[in-house]
Amino acid sequence: DDEYGRDLVAAFERGMGARRRQIVAKQSYDPTDTEVQSEIARLRSSGANTLMVFAFGKFAIQAFVFVKRLGWRPQIYLNAVAAATSVLLIASGSGQTQGALSIAFFKDPADPRWRRDRGYRLFVQVMRRYLPNANRNDGYFMAGMAAAYTMTETLRRAGRNLTRAGVL
């Protein structure tokens, strides 16, 4: 129940187009709450066979735990934030993450297929220099570096006299 969540839901609904009516229930949560058990229970009672998790770490993990506790077996889709390897490793203790699909849009540093990738090697180089003791498999570091490099490139392309038009 914040701007981030509302934007994701609105984009999802737009993307569904005419199939939007297949959405049987929506449930927001207050990020200051301690847990999302009642929200997951309401979604289960809707009869939905698919669960979209647009949540941050703690609440994404709780969603997996409560889905498992309720004996609910929906197809689960995760936003990029909830799909970080660090979140999924914790959530997998619930036994429910198997088969979850991610809408992650960055390279997962825990996935060995990226080991030879130029961008991944740059990520490792930066991590070794600035955060040598950090967990390089944590996708949040990769996302942070991607955001930093995007901002740097945006400012470079905007030129010496920064203006809104130049940034756009």
N, CA, C and O of each residue as an XYZ file, in Angstrom:
672
protein
N       0.845     -1.184      0.000
C       0.000      0.000      0.000
C       0.887      1.243      0.000
O       0.768      2.103      0.873
N       1.769      1.326     -0.981
C       2.585      2.517     -1.169
C       2.697      2.778     -2.669
O       2.175      2.013     -3.480
N       3.370      3.845     -3.025
C       3.453      4.217     -4.438
C       4.095      3.111     -5.277
O       3.645      2.829     -6.388
N       5.137      2.495     -4.748
C       5.816      1.400     -5.448
C       4.833      0.274     -5.771
O       4.739     -0.163     -6.918
N       4.119     -0.185     -4.778
C       3.161     -1.272     -4.972
C       2.028     -0.891     -5.907
O       1.642     -1.672     -6.777
N       1.498      0.305     -5.728
C       0.400      0.746     -6.604
C       0.860      0.850     -8.050
O       0.111      0.508     -8.965
N       2.090      1.322     -8.263
C       2.620      1.397     -9.635
C       2.761      0.010    -10.251
O       2.419     -0.182    -11.418
N       3.254     -0.951     -9.492
C       3.405     -2.309    -10.015
C       2.058     -2.924    -10.359
O       1.902     -3.536    -11.416
N       1.089     -2.764     -9.475
C      -0.243     -3.325     -9.728
C      -0.876     -2.652    -10.947
O      -1.463     -3.331    -11.789
N      -0.763     -1.338    -11.049
C      -1.344     -0.622    -12.191
C      -0.700     -1.073    -13.498
O      -1.397     -1.272    -14.493
N       0.608     -1.234    -13.505
C       1.295     -1.689    -14.719
C       0.892     -3.118    -15.062
O       0.703     -3.448    -16.233
N       0.763     -3.956    -14.057
C       0.336     -5.337    -14.283
C      -1.067     -5.366    -14.899
O      -1.321     -6.088    -15.864
N      -1.958     -4.578    -14.331
C      -3.331     -4.542    -14.859
C      -3.357     -4.033    -16.299
O      -4.075     -4.579    -17.137
N      -2.579     -2.991    -16.591
C      -2.507     -2.505    -17.971
C      -1.968     -3.598    -18.893
O      -2.475     -3.794    -19.998
N      -0.950     -4.297    -18.435
C      -0.355     -5.372    -19.232
C      -1.306     -6.529    -19.483
O      -1.199     -7.213    -20.501
N      -2.225     -6.750    -18.575
C      -3.204     -7.829    -18.745
C      -4.219     -7.487    -19.834
O      -4.808     -8.388    -20.431
N      -4.430     -6.202    -20.097
C      -5.372     -5.788    -21.133
C      -6.760     -6.356    -20.875
O      -7.299     -6.233    -19.776
N      -7.334     -6.982    -21.903
C      -8.693     -7.526    -21.806
C      -8.783     -8.662    -20.795
O      -9.860     -8.948    -20.274
N      -7.661     -9.304    -20.519
C      -7.661    -10.410    -19.544
C      -7.619     -9.914    -18.101
O      -7.540    -10.713    -17.168
N      -7.670     -8.621    -17.923
C      -7.636     -8.029    -16.581
C      -8.748     -8.586    -15.691
O      -8.580     -8.682    -14.475
N      -9.863     -8.946    -16.280
C     -10.981     -9.466    -15.476
C     -10.656    -10.818    -14.833
O     -11.397    -11.282    -13.966
N      -9.567    -11.447    -15.248
C      -9.150    -12.707    -14.626
C      -8.562    -12.486    -13.232
O      -8.385    -13.440    -12.474
N      -8.262    -11.251    -12.898
C      -7.750    -10.941    -11.552
C      -8.915    -11.067    -10.582
O      -9.854    -10.273    -10.629
N      -8.857    -12.056     -9.708
C      -9.994    -12.317     -8.812
C      -9.895    -11.569     -7.489
O     -10.900    -11.397     -6.798
N      -8.688    -11.121     -7.127
C      -8.530    -10.398     -5.862
C      -7.214     -9.643     -5.864
O      -6.251    -10.037     -6.523
N      -7.192     -8.547     -5.112
C      -5.970     -7.786     -4.875
C      -5.914     -7.512     -3.380
O      -6.939     -7.292     -2.735
N      -4.721     -7.528     -2.850
C      -4.584     -7.290     -1.424
C      -3.308     -6.493     -1.192
O      -2.215     -6.946     -1.531
N      -3.449     -5.316     -0.617
C      -2.261     -4.535     -0.279
C      -1.904     -4.790      1.180
O      -2.692     -5.351      1.941
N      -0.710     -4.370      1.548
C      -0.303     -4.452      2.952
C       0.381     -3.149      3.326
O       0.967     -2.472      2.481
N       0.300     -2.816      4.578
C       0.948     -1.617      5.091
C       2.395     -1.976      5.413
O       2.632     -2.870      6.225
N       3.368     -1.304      4.799
C       4.770     -1.650      5.051
C       5.211     -1.473      6.500
O       6.294     -1.924      6.872
N       4.385     -0.821      7.326
C       4.738     -0.698      8.736
C       4.152     -1.831      9.567
O       4.437     -1.932     10.760
N       3.326     -2.695      8.947
C       2.780     -3.850      9.668
C       3.897     -4.843      9.972
O       4.982     -4.776      9.394
N       3.613     -5.757     10.883
C       4.633     -6.745     11.248
C       4.559     -8.010     10.408
O       5.553     -8.726     10.285
N       3.398     -8.298      9.828
C       3.269     -9.517      9.026
C       2.097     -9.405      8.053
O       1.282     -8.487      8.145
N       2.027    -10.365      7.113
C       1.008    -10.330      6.059
C       0.140    -11.599      6.032
O      -0.418    -11.944      4.990
N       0.030    -12.275      7.145
C      -0.725    -13.527      7.197
C      -2.186    -13.330      6.795
O      -2.719    -14.118      6.014
N      -2.835    -12.298      7.312
C      -4.256    -12.102      6.992
C      -4.439    -11.754      5.516
O      -5.431    -12.158      4.909
N      -3.508    -11.019      4.938
C      -3.600    -10.669      3.520
C      -3.490    -11.922      2.645
O      -4.230    -12.075      1.673
N      -2.568    -12.810      2.996
C      -2.401    -14.059      2.240
C      -3.634    -14.938      2.414
O      -4.077    -15.570      1.455
N      -4.191    -14.988      3.607
C      -5.402    -15.793      3.843
C      -6.570    -15.281      2.999
O      -7.329    -16.073      2.440
N      -6.711    -13.963      2.909
C      -7.791    -13.403      2.079
C      -7.589    -13.746      0.605
O      -8.551    -14.053     -0.100
N      -6.347    -13.693      0.142
C      -6.079    -14.042     -1.259
C      -6.377    -15.517     -1.518
O      -6.936    -15.869     -2.557
N      -6.006    -16.371     -0.580
C      -6.308    -17.795     -0.741
C      -7.810    -18.027     -0.812
O      -8.278    -18.817     -1.632
N      -8.562    -17.351      0.033
C     -10.011    -17.554      0.073
C     -10.708    -17.038     -1.188
O     -11.879    -17.341     -1.417
N      -9.999    -16.266     -1.999
C     -10.578    -15.752     -3.249
C     -10.693    -16.847     -4.313
O     -11.401    -16.684     -5.306
N      -9.990    -17.963     -4.096
C      -9.994    -19.037     -5.084
C      -8.940    -18.859     -6.160
O      -8.915    -19.615     -7.131
N      -8.079    -17.883     -6.006
C      -7.033    -17.633     -7.010
C      -6.080    -18.816     -7.104
O      -5.769    -19.465     -6.106
N      -5.621    -19.083     -8.328
C      -4.634    -20.150     -8.519
C      -3.264    -19.566     -8.874
O      -2.324    -20.305     -9.169
N      -3.161    -18.243     -8.843
C      -1.913    -17.542     -9.148
C      -1.731    -16.448     -8.110
O      -2.687    -15.777     -7.723
N      -0.492    -16.275     -7.663
C      -0.177    -15.233     -6.679
C       0.971    -14.393     -7.209
O       2.054    -14.904     -7.493
N       0.720    -13.108     -7.339
C       1.767    -12.160     -7.714
C       2.265    -11.526     -6.413
O       1.482    -10.920     -5.682
N       3.546    -11.660     -6.123
C       4.106    -11.084     -4.902
C       4.886     -9.825     -5.281
O       5.992     -9.898     -5.816
N       4.288     -8.674     -4.992
C       4.938     -7.377     -5.192
C       5.289     -6.879     -3.794
O       4.594     -6.024     -3.244
N       6.355     -7.407     -3.226
C       6.685     -7.103     -1.833
C       8.193     -7.039     -1.646
O       8.959     -7.571     -2.450
N       8.601     -6.382     -0.580
C      10.005     -6.348     -0.200
C      10.345     -7.576      0.636
O       9.455     -8.305      1.073
N      11.628     -7.799      0.853
C      12.183     -8.988      1.486
C      11.377     -9.665      2.567
O      10.888    -10.777      2.371
N      11.231     -9.016      3.703
C      10.553     -9.624      4.851
C       9.152    -10.083      4.487
O       8.753    -11.192      4.844
N       8.407     -9.258      3.789
C       7.022     -9.587      3.467
C       6.940    -10.643      2.364
O       6.003    -11.442      2.345
N       7.898    -10.655      1.456
C       7.935    -11.709      0.442
C       8.199    -13.060      1.108
O       7.563    -14.060      0.775
N       9.131    -13.079      2.042
C       9.431    -14.317      2.773
C       8.192    -14.773      3.531
O       7.840    -15.953      3.495
N       7.529    -13.847      4.216
C       6.309    -14.195      4.951
C       5.237    -14.730      4.010
O       4.515    -15.662      4.362
N       5.127    -14.150      2.817
C       4.126    -14.634      1.862
C       4.357    -16.111      1.568
O       3.407    -16.894      1.567
N       5.605    -16.503      1.318
C       5.916    -17.911      1.071
C       5.564    -18.776      2.274
O       4.962    -19.840      2.133
N       5.946    -18.308      3.453
C       5.687    -19.075      4.679
C       4.183    -19.264      4.888
O       3.737    -20.375      5.174
N       3.408    -18.204      4.751
C       1.971    -18.298      5.009
C       1.247    -19.083      3.922
O       0.275    -19.777      4.220
N       1.692    -18.993      2.672
C       1.116    -19.820      1.598
C       1.300    -21.291      1.959
O       0.375    -22.093      1.827
N       2.478    -21.629      2.407
C       2.780    -23.026      2.792
C       1.909    -23.455      3.982
O       1.320    -24.535      3.966
N       1.834    -22.613      5.000
C       1.034    -22.944      6.192
C      -0.427    -23.196      5.855
O      -1.075    -24.054      6.456
N      -0.940    -22.438      4.886
C      -2.345    -22.571      4.507
C      -2.600    -23.755      3.570
O      -3.747    -24.069      3.253
N      -1.533    -24.399      3.136
C      -1.692    -25.508      2.205
C      -2.118    -25.059      0.815
O      -2.629    -25.851      0.023
N      -1.906    -23.790      0.530
C      -2.289    -23.215     -0.761
C      -1.161    -23.488     -1.748
O       0.010    -23.385     -1.382
N      -1.484    -23.831     -2.976
C      -0.460    -24.146     -3.967
C      -0.656    -23.334     -5.254
O      -0.822    -23.916     -6.326
N      -0.637    -22.004     -5.161
C      -0.786    -21.195     -6.375
C       0.518    -21.162     -7.167
O       1.585    -21.449     -6.626
N       0.428    -20.814     -8.437
C       1.643    -20.477     -9.182
C       2.057    -19.096     -8.680
O       1.256    -18.161     -8.690
N       3.301    -18.972     -8.246
C       3.766    -17.714     -7.659
C       4.698    -16.998     -8.629
O       5.600    -17.595     -9.216
N       4.450    -15.696     -8.777
C       5.323    -14.815     -9.551
C       5.850    -13.746     -8.609
O       5.119    -13.245     -7.754
N       7.116    -13.401     -8.768
C       7.761    -12.440     -7.874
C       8.269    -11.229     -8.630
O       8.760    -11.350     -9.752
N       8.151    -10.065     -8.016
C       8.799     -8.896     -8.591
C      10.299     -9.001     -8.359
O      10.756     -9.863     -7.610
N      11.058     -8.130     -8.997
C      12.515     -8.215     -8.924
C      13.032     -8.123     -7.495
O      13.964     -8.839     -7.131
N      12.445     -7.258     -6.687
C      12.917     -7.078     -5.312
C      12.730     -8.359     -4.498
O      13.613     -8.747     -3.733
N      11.588     -9.007     -4.664
C      11.311    -10.235     -3.920
C      12.078    -11.419     -4.479
O      12.183    -12.451     -3.815
N      12.624    -11.294     -5.698
C      13.302    -12.417     -6.338
C      14.799    -12.437     -6.084
O      15.507    -13.264     -6.659
N      15.293    -11.556     -5.247
C      16.718    -11.570     -4.936
C      17.081    -12.917     -4.326
O      16.329    -13.472     -3.524
N      18.223    -13.426     -4.709
C      18.650    -14.740     -4.221
C      18.645    -14.802     -2.705
O      18.258    -15.818     -2.128
N      19.070    -13.725     -2.051
C      19.106    -13.729     -0.586
C      17.710    -13.926     -0.002
O      17.556    -14.613      1.008
N      16.701    -13.339     -0.619
C      15.318    -13.508     -0.153
C      14.853    -14.931     -0.423
O      14.265    -15.574      0.448
N      15.116    -15.423     -1.629
C      14.649    -16.764     -1.989
C      15.318    -17.846     -1.160
O      14.689    -18.856     -0.843
N      16.581    -17.655     -0.804
C      17.255    -18.653      0.030
C      16.605    -18.755      1.404
O      16.438    -19.850      1.940
N      16.241    -17.611      1.968
C      15.562    -17.629      3.265
C      14.162    -18.211      3.102
O      13.736    -19.056      3.890
N      13.454    -17.756      2.077
C      12.079    -18.209      1.853
C      12.015    -19.691      1.524
O      11.011    -20.343      1.810
N      13.071    -20.236      0.927
C      13.029    -21.645      0.537
C      12.908    -22.559      1.745
O      12.530    -23.722      1.604
N      13.222    -22.053      2.926
C      13.021    -22.824      4.149
C      11.556    -23.153      4.371
O      11.229    -24.082      5.109
N      10.667    -22.389      3.732
C       9.238    -22.674      3.840
C       8.845    -23.832      2.934
O       7.740    -24.363      3.037
N       9.763    -24.225      2.040
C       9.481    -25.322      1.126
C       8.562    -24.926     -0.017
O       8.059    -25.799     -0.725
N       8.326    -23.627     -0.219
C       7.335    -23.187     -1.187
C       7.939    -22.455     -2.381
O       7.197    -22.156     -3.317
N       9.223    -22.149     -2.412
C       9.764    -21.333     -3.495
C       9.973    -22.121     -4.784
O      10.108    -21.522     -5.851
N      10.002    -23.426     -4.712
C      10.183    -24.239     -5.920
C       9.088    -23.923     -6.931
O       7.902    -23.988     -6.610
N       9.484    -23.586     -8.136
C       8.507    -23.297     -9.172
C       8.056    -21.860     -9.230
O       7.294    -21.497    -10.126
N       8.502    -21.022     -8.301
C       8.153    -19.602     -8.370
C       8.879    -18.983     -9.554
O      10.028    -19.322     -9.837
N       8.205    -18.080    -10.236
C       8.781    -17.408    -11.395
C       9.048    -15.956    -11.067
O       8.283    -15.318    -10.343
N      10.135    -15.439    -11.604
C      10.549    -14.087    -11.281
C      10.393    -13.162    -12.475
O      10.544    -13.571    -13.626
N      10.092    -11.918    -12.179
C      10.114    -10.889    -13.199
C      11.351    -10.013    -12.979
O      11.340     -8.816    -13.264
N      12.422    -10.640    -12.464
C      13.672     -9.917    -12.235
C      14.233     -9.444    -13.562
O      14.129    -10.144    -14.569
N      14.817     -8.283    -13.567
C      15.318     -7.698    -14.800
C      16.806     -7.396    -14.727
O      17.311     -6.579    -15.497
N      17.506     -8.040    -13.815
C      18.946     -7.873    -13.753
C      19.600     -9.242    -13.590
O      18.943    -10.234    -13.274
N      20.887     -9.266    -13.811
C      21.638    -10.513    -13.725
C      21.762    -10.916    -12.263
O      22.192    -10.122    -11.426
N      21.393    -12.129    -11.966
C      21.491    -12.649    -10.602
C      22.944    -13.047    -10.367
O      23.428    -13.986    -10.999
N      23.649    -12.357     -9.474
C      25.058    -12.681     -9.261
C      25.288    -14.071     -8.675
O      26.415    -14.567     -8.700
N      24.251    -14.705     -8.154
C      24.400    -16.060     -7.617
C      24.277    -17.121     -8.714
O      24.548    -18.297     -8.474
N      23.872    -16.711     -9.903
C      23.687    -17.648    -11.007
C      25.012    -17.823    -11.743
O      25.542    -16.857    -12.293
N      25.557    -19.041    -11.763
C      26.878    -19.262    -12.370
C      26.957    -18.955    -13.865
O      28.055    -18.799    -14.400
N      25.825    -18.866    -14.542
C      25.894    -18.594    -15.983
C      26.478    -17.222    -16.303
O      26.881    -16.981    -17.441
N      26.531    -16.315    -15.320
C      27.052    -14.975    -15.570
C      28.538    -14.850    -15.291
O      29.098    -13.774    -15.501
N      29.192    -15.885    -14.833
C      30.590    -15.798    -14.395
C      31.534    -15.236    -15.463
O      32.523    -14.592    -15.113
N      31.265    -15.454    -16.730
C      32.133    -14.958    -17.807
C      31.618    -13.650    -18.416
O      32.263    -13.076    -19.294
N      30.487    -13.192    -17.962
C      29.870    -11.979    -18.498
C      30.688    -10.742    -18.117
O      31.137    -10.615    -16.978
N      30.875     -9.847    -19.062
C      31.675     -8.639    -18.837
C      31.106     -7.783    -17.703
O      31.852     -7.297    -16.854
N      29.786     -7.603    -17.693
C      29.163     -6.808    -16.641
C      29.321     -7.436    -15.267
O      29.556     -6.744    -14.277
N      29.189     -8.758    -15.219
C      29.361     -9.451    -13.941
C      30.802     -9.305    -13.450
O      31.032     -9.076    -12.262
N      31.772     -9.435    -14.359
C      33.174     -9.315    -13.957
C      33.467     -7.911    -13.429
O      34.244     -7.754    -12.487
N      32.848     -6.889    -14.030
C      32.997     -5.524    -13.522
C      32.393     -5.431    -12.117
O      32.981     -4.824    -11.222
N      31.236     -6.024    -11.935
C      30.582     -6.047    -10.622
C      31.515     -6.656     -9.570
O      31.681     -6.093     -8.489
N      32.122     -7.801     -9.884
C      33.045     -8.463     -8.941
C      34.235     -7.558     -8.642
O      34.662     -7.447     -7.492
N      34.765     -6.917     -9.668
C      35.902     -6.020     -9.488
C      35.544     -4.870     -8.537
O      36.312     -4.552     -7.628
N      34.403     -4.263     -8.743
C      33.959     -3.161     -7.877
C      33.726     -3.666     -6.454
O      34.130     -3.016     -5.490
N      33.084     -4.809     -6.326
C      32.819     -5.372     -4.989
C      34.125     -5.683     -4.263
O      34.254     -5.385     -3.076
N      35.081     -6.269     -4.949
C      36.374     -6.584     -4.312
C      37.053     -5.318     -3.794
O      37.675     -5.320     -2.732
N      36.922     -4.246     -4.559
C      37.599     -3.010     -4.172
C      36.900     -2.285     -3.031
O      37.548     -1.841     -2.084
N      35.568     -2.164     -3.120
C      34.847     -1.312     -2.168
C      34.117     -2.069     -1.051
O      33.893     -1.512      0.024
N      33.753     -3.308     -1.289
C      33.059     -4.113     -0.270
C      33.630     -5.525     -0.253
O      32.922     -6.485     -0.555
N      34.890     -5.656      0.094
C      35.551     -6.959     -0.035
C      34.948     -8.066      0.834
O      35.081     -9.245      0.508
N      34.297     -7.704      1.920
C      33.740     -8.729      2.806
C      32.251     -8.961      2.603
O      31.637     -9.746      3.326
N      31.674     -8.284      1.630
C      30.229     -8.422      1.379
C      29.944     -9.701      0.584
O      30.825    -10.244     -0.083
N      28.717    -10.158      0.670
C      28.276    -11.349     -0.055
C      27.988    -10.968     -1.511
O      26.978    -10.326     -1.799
N      28.863    -11.359     -2.411
C      28.699    -11.013     -3.831
C      27.526    -11.734     -4.489
O      27.158    -11.394     -5.613
N      26.944    -12.697     -3.836
C      25.768    -13.384     -4.381
C      24.472    -12.660     -4.047
O      23.399    -13.078     -4.482
N      24.559    -11.593     -3.290
C      23.372    -10.834     -2.906
C      22.961     -9.919     -4.062
O      23.684     -8.982     -4.400
N      21.822    -10.185     -4.655
C      21.338     -9.431     -5.799
C      21.104     -7.970     -5.521
O      21.082     -7.162     -6.449
N      20.928     -7.604     -4.252
C      20.724     -6.194     -3.937
C      21.968     -5.371     -4.261
O      21.856     -4.209     -4.651
N      23.155     -5.967     -4.102
C      24.377     -5.259     -4.475
C      24.419     -5.050     -5.990
O      24.787     -3.975     -6.462
N      24.040     -6.080     -6.749
C      24.018     -5.953     -8.210
C      23.013     -4.876     -8.624
O      23.311     -4.054     -9.490
N      21.846     -4.876     -8.022
C      20.828     -3.872     -8.354
C      21.326     -2.470     -8.007
O      21.113     -1.529     -8.772
N      21.981     -2.329     -6.870
C      22.529     -1.025     -6.477
C      23.587     -0.540     -7.446
O      23.614      0.637     -7.804
N      24.462     -1.443     -7.873
C      25.494     -1.061     -8.817
C      24.879     -0.701    -10.169
O      25.316      0.251    -10.815
N      23.874     -1.451    -10.595
C      23.205     -1.150    -11.864
C      22.565      0.236    -11.811
O      22.644      0.993    -12.778
N      21.936      0.569    -10.691
C      21.317      1.892    -10.543
C      22.386      2.989    -10.555
O      22.191      4.037    -11.170
N      23.508      2.749     -9.881
C      24.585      3.738     -9.841
C      25.177      3.965    -11.230
O      25.424      5.105    -11.626
N      25.402      2.890    -11.959
C      25.960      3.033    -13.303
C      24.962      3.688    -14.253
O      25.361      4.450    -15.133
N      23.690      3.409    -14.092
C      22.665      4.053    -14.923
C      22.634      5.548    -14.655
O      22.549      6.342    -15.591
N      22.702      5.938    -13.400
C      22.710      7.366    -13.054
C      23.968      8.043    -13.587
O      23.898      9.146    -14.130
N      25.109      7.392    -13.435
C      26.364      7.950    -13.927
C      26.308      8.162    -15.434
O      26.701      9.216    -15.932
N      25.823      7.164    -16.155
C      25.718      7.277    -17.615
C      24.711      8.353    -18.017
O      24.934      9.079    -18.985
N      23.614      8.457    -17.285
C      22.618      9.501    -17.552
C      23.245     10.882    -17.404
O      23.062     11.741    -18.267
N      23.977     11.102    -16.323
C      24.615     12.391    -16.093
C      25.697     12.676    -17.132
O      25.853     13.817    -17.567
N      26.437     11.656    -17.529
C      27.471     11.829    -18.550
C      26.847     12.275    -19.871
O      27.341     13.192    -20.528
N      25.767     11.620    -20.243
C      25.110     11.949    -21.510
C      24.374     13.285    -21.462
O      24.150     13.909    -22.500
N      24.003     13.719    -20.282
C      23.289     14.992    -20.142
C      24.192     16.181    -20.426
O      23.703     17.262    -20.755
N      25.501     15.999    -20.304
C      26.438     17.072    -20.615
C      26.824     17.889    -19.411
O      26.402     17.631    -18.284
N      27.643     18.886    -19.689
C      28.208     19.716    -18.603
C      27.173     20.621    -17.942
O      27.240     20.851    -16.734
N      26.228     21.131    -18.705
C      25.201     22.018    -18.167
C      23.932     21.209    -17.926
O      23.096     21.031    -18.811
N      23.826     20.733    -16.702
C      22.693     19.857    -16.398
C      21.369     20.616    -16.428
O      21.198     21.648    -15.778
N      20.460     20.074    -17.192
C      19.099     20.588    -17.246
C      18.157     19.384    -17.234
O      18.564     18.255    -17.506
N      16.928     19.643    -16.923
C      15.929     18.562    -16.948
C      15.840     17.958    -18.348
O      15.804     16.737    -18.507
N      15.806     18.816    -19.349
C      15.715     18.350    -20.734
C      16.935     17.497    -21.092
O      16.802     16.481    -21.774
N      18.115     17.905    -20.637
C      19.326     17.136    -20.916
C      19.300     15.767    -20.284
O      19.752     14.792    -20.884
N      18.773     15.685    -19.072
C      18.671     14.386    -18.395
C      17.646     13.499    -19.086
O      17.865     12.301    -19.267
N      16.519     14.105    -19.472
C      15.500     13.321    -20.173
C      16.020     12.859    -21.532
O      15.303     12.184    -22.270
